[in-house]
Amino acid sequence: MAEQKYRFNPETLTYERVRLSPGQKVKRAVLVLMPGLLVGGVLAFLFYHLVDSPKEAQLKRENQQLLVQYELLNKQMAEVEDVLGDVRRRDDNIYRVIFEADPLPESMRQAGFGGANRYRGLEGYANADVVIGTRKRLDRIAKQIYVQSVSLDEVADLALRKQDMLASIPAIQPVANEDLTRIASGYGMRMHPIHKINKFHAGMDFTAKTGTDIHATGDGTVVFADYATNGYGIHVIIEHGYGYETLYAHLDELKVRKGQVVKRGDLIGLVGNTGLSAGPHLHYEVHKDGEHVDPANFYFNDLSPAEYARLLELSRNAGQSLD
């Protein structure tokens, strides 16, 4: 029981019991409880800020695990960037050099990384810098992979065209000539057998019996196969593409027709003595971009280095052509 308090009344000369009003009781109760409330509030504040709840502790553990995963992801992306860098160096310095193509410009490889802030939605979080940095790096790698993919597609197309070009370039002798005894005259100034004057000989003459097989020296399309009065007699012209064209003159018989597609080694006619000719032989020419070139430069599929040197010696020593 609470202690009772009394107050002396001088008028009645007696002690009267002190009675508190409801407001005074409340005020006294507040004064009594205030220290406890303050201490409780301080403890609650400290507990809230210094001691994690089970859910908060779990979230912190998960965030820490995510940060570790981001670190591992960045290490893996660094390895991918190294591989991409190696592929890029090979692309620019090997593949494109082989196919005579210019390296991709740096502006193309680095395009698309500027402009508006695409990562604004990731800002404002505790680890936003880690997330944004990783996202930017991933976007950059994706862009580089796309550019490199386009480049390799172009290189693949160049390889196909190179393969087609190599098959189209005249690269064998037009008649069987393994022992190199059929070369009668080469490219250059020669004595004409009929006119008996020095005249430029725009091809190479191969002696052979009438009826000897003549073969296409590269893939192409026959653009002429007939007799003409220009001195070539019955002759064939093959368009090989890439600026190359070959002519086979003085044939005895045609084995192809105009518009026919031929492959290297296909039979196109037989050796003869038609037109302005001094005897059975094949007159063979190679044209590049409309100009005559020395056919001896195009026998790399047929001859070893020693045989090629021997062929050049034989063709250049001949003093007279057969046409």
Residue pairs with C-beta under 8 A, 6 or more apart in sequence:
4 17
5 17
5 18
6 15
6 16
6 17
6 18
7 15
7 16
7 17
7 18
8 14
8 15
8 16
9 15
9 16
20 28
52 60
63 126
63 127
66 127
67 127
67 130
70 127
70 130
70 131
70 134
73 134
74 133
74 134
74 137
77 134
77 137
77 138
77 141
80 141
81 141
81 144
84 141
84 144
84 145
84 148
87 148
88 109
88 144
88 148
91 103
91 104
91 148
91 151
91 152
91 155
92 103
92 104
93 103
95 152
95 155
96 102
96 103
96 155
96 158
98 162
99 155
99 158
99 159
99 162
101 154
101 155
101 158
104 147
104 151
108 147
109 144
109 147
111 143
111 147
112 143
113 139
113 140
113 143
118 139
119 132
119 135
119 136
122 128
122 131
122 132
122 135
123 132
125 131
164 219
164 241
165 241
165 242
167 218
167 219
167 263
167 264
168 218
168 219
168 220
168 240
168 241
168 242
168 244
169 218
169 240
169 242
169 244
169 298
170 217
170 218
170 240
170 244
170 246
170 286
170 295
170 298
171 217
171 218
171 264
171 298
171 299
171 300
171 301
171 302
172 215
172 217
172 218
172 264
172 265
172 299
172 301
172 302
173 206
173 217
173 299
173 302
174 206
174 214
174 215
174 216
174 217
174 246
174 248
174 282
174 284
175 182
175 206
175 208
175 212
175 213
175 214
175 215
175 271
175 282
176 212
176 213
177 183
177 206
180 307
180 310
180 311
180 314
182 206
182 207
182 208
183 204
183 205
183 206
183 207
183 311
183 314
183 315
183 318
184 205
184 206
184 207
184 281
184 318
184 321
184 322
185 201
185 204
185 205
185 315
185 318
185 320
185 321
185 322
186 201
186 204
186 205
186 294
186 296
186 312
186 314
186 315
186 316
186 318
187 201
187 202
187 203
187 204
187 292
187 294
187 295
187 296
187 315
188 200
188 201
188 294
188 316
189 198
189 199
189 200
189 201
190 198
190 199
190 200
190 201
190 318
190 319
190 320
190 321
191 197
191 198
191 199
191 319
191 320
191 321
192 198
192 199
192 320
192 321
193 278
193 320
193 321
193 322
193 323
194 276
194 278
199 321
201 321
202 285
202 292
203 247
203 249
203 283
203 284
203 285
203 286
203 292
203 295
204 283
204 284
204 285
204 294
204 295
204 296
204 315
205 281
205 282
205 283
205 284
205 318
205 321
205 322
205 323
206 271
206 281
206 282
206 284
207 279
207 280
207 281
207 322
208 271
208 280
208 281
208 282
209 271
209 280
210 252
210 270
210 271
210 272
210 273
210 280
211 252
211 253
211 270
211 271
211 272
212 270
212 271
212 282
213 267
213 270
213 271
214 236
214 248
214 251
214 267
214 268
214 269
214 270
214 271
214 282
215 264
215 265
215 266
215 267
215 268
216 238
216 246
216 262
216 263
216 264
216 265
216 266
216 268
217 246
217 264
217 284
217 286
217 298
218 238
218 240
218 244
218 246
218 264
219 240
219 261
219 262
219 263
219 264
220 238
220 239
220 240
220 241
220 244
220 246
220 261
220 262
221 238
221 239
221 259
221 260
221 261
221 262
222 236
222 237
222 238
222 239
222 256
222 257
222 258
222 259
222 260
222 261
222 262
222 268
223 237
223 238
223 239
223 245
223 258
224 235
224 236
224 237
224 258
225 236
225 237
225 254
225 256
225 257
225 258
225 260
225 268
225 269
226 234
226 235
226 254
226 258
227 233
227 234
227 235
227 274
228 235
228 275
230 275
231 249
231 275
231 276
231 323
232 247
232 249
232 250
232 275
232 276
232 283
233 249
233 250
233 251
233 272
233 273
233 274
233 275
233 276
233 277
234 249
234 250
234 251
234 252
234 253
234 254
234 269
234 272
234 274
234 275
235 247
235 248
235 249
235 250
235 251
235 275
236 247
236 248
236 251
236 254
236 256
236 268
236 269
237 245
237 246
237 247
237 248
238 245
238 246
238 248
238 262
238 268
239 245
240 246
243 288
243 289
243 290
244 286
244 287
244 288
245 286
245 287
245 288
246 284
246 285
246 286
246 287
247 283
247 284
247 285
247 287
248 268
248 269
248 282
248 283
248 284
249 275
249 282
249 283
249 284
249 285
249 323
250 271
250 272
250 273
250 274
250 275
250 277
250 280
250 281
250 282
250 283
250 323
251 269
251 270
251 271
251 272
251 274
251 282
252 269
252 270
252 271
252 272
252 273
252 274
252 280
253 269
253 270
253 272
254 268
254 269
255 267
255 268
255 269
255 270
256 262
256 266
256 268
256 269
262 268
271 280
271 281
271 282
272 280
273 279
273 280
273 281
275 323
276 323
277 283
277 322
277 323
278 322
278 323
279 322
281 322
281 323
283 322
283 323
284 295
285 292
285 295
286 292
286 293
286 294
286 295
286 297
286 298
287 293
296 308
296 311
296 312
296 315
299 308
299 311
300 308
303 311
